[in-house]
Amino acid sequence: MGLCAALAIHVVDEAITNFLDLYNPAVLRIRETYPWLFGRYPWLLPTFRFEVWLSLLIFAVIALVSASFFVWRGRWAMRPISYVFAGVMLANGLLHIAISVYMGKLISGVYTSPLLLAASLALIAATRAHKLKPL
């Protein structure tokens, strides 16, 4: 639940600071640079309209919060799912920080990246410590 809350706060941060103004042009440049991959398969790296992007992220946060019920029950399948979720959010937070360092300015989403990092590491630690229940 902590990582879900951190992700929700991160989504608000990105929405308020116009993340798509950075993301969409970057995606278009990447597609131009690697037309043999992304030109042929644009769905691998999509561009978004704000409304669609925000709706998808809200849906994702709601789905993740809903899945927390199964995490609390300690089901075995939740262990790898928890690791993947934590790993993706850890990479997300690190990427925001790395891009800010590279560009020499604070980019959208960097303000809440430390929160994502802390919550991701907490989920990894909690998942490792949790005893599994049998089927």
N, C-alpha and C positions, 0 to 999 in steps of 0.2 A: 504493500500500500504506500510505503514511503517513496518508492521509485515512481509509482503512478502519480503521486502528488507532485513530485519534482518535475516529472514530464509535463503535467498540466501547467505548472508555473512556467516552465520553459516555453511551452507553446504560446502562452500569453505574452511572454517576453518577445518572442519572434514576431508575433502578430503586431504588437505595439511598435516595434522598431523596424518594420518593413523588411522582413527576411527575404521575401520573394524578389525584392529589388536587387538583391545580391545573387540569389540562387538562380533565377531564370536566365539572366545574361551569362552566368558561368556555365550553365548547362548548354546553352547555344554555342558558346566557344568550344566546349569539350566536344560537342557533336561535329563541329567544323574541323577540329583537329584530328578526330578519329572517325572519319566518315565510313570506313570499312566496318565498324562495329555499331556505332550509335546512329549513323545515317540509315542503316538497314533495319535496325531494331530500336526505334526511338522510345519505345515503352520501357527500355532498360534504364533510361535516364529522362524521365518526363519533365515537362514544364507544367506549371499550374496557374490557374486563376485563383485569386485570393479566396473566394468563397468555397471553391472545391477543395483547396489545400486545407483550409481551416476545418471544413466539415469532415474530411478524412481523418484529420488529427483528433478531433473531438470524438469521432467514432472509435478510433484506436484507443484512446484513454478510457472510454467507457467499457470497451471490450476487455481491456487489461484489468480494470477494476473488477469487472464481473468474474474474470478468471481467478481472481484472488481467493475466491471461495474454495477452489480446489487446492490452492497452495496451502491455505490454512488447514485443510483436511490432511495434508501431508502425502498426497498421492505421488507415486513414483514418477509419473510422467512430468510432473511439475518441476522436478530438479533440472533436467536439460532445458526446459522452456525458460526457467528462471535464469539459468546461466546465459542463454542466448539473449534474453531481454536485457540483462545487466551488461553483457558485452557490447551490445549495439548502443545502449545509452552511454556507456563508458567511452566508446569510440566517438559518438556524437559530441559529447562534452569536450573530449580532447581535440577533435577536429575544429570546433569553434575557437578554442584557445590557440591552436596552431595557426589557423588562418589569420587570427588577429595579430599574432606575432609576425607572421610573414608580411601582412599588409601594413603593419606599423600603426594600426588603429583598431579600436574596439568595434567589432562587427556585431550585427544582430544576433542575439542569443548567447553572447559571451557572458553576460551578466549572471545568468543562471547556470552556466556550465559547471562551476564548482559544486553547486547543489546536485546536479546530475552525477558528477563524479563521486561525491560522498554517498549518495543514495545507491549508486551502482555497486560500490565497494561494500556497502552495508548488506545489500542483497546477496552478493557473492559469499560474504562471511556467514550470513544467516543460513544460506542454502547448504554450505559445507557443514555447518554445525547441526543441522536439523536431522533427526532420525526418521527414516522412512517407515511408513506403515505398509503392511502387506496388502495385497489385492484383496 
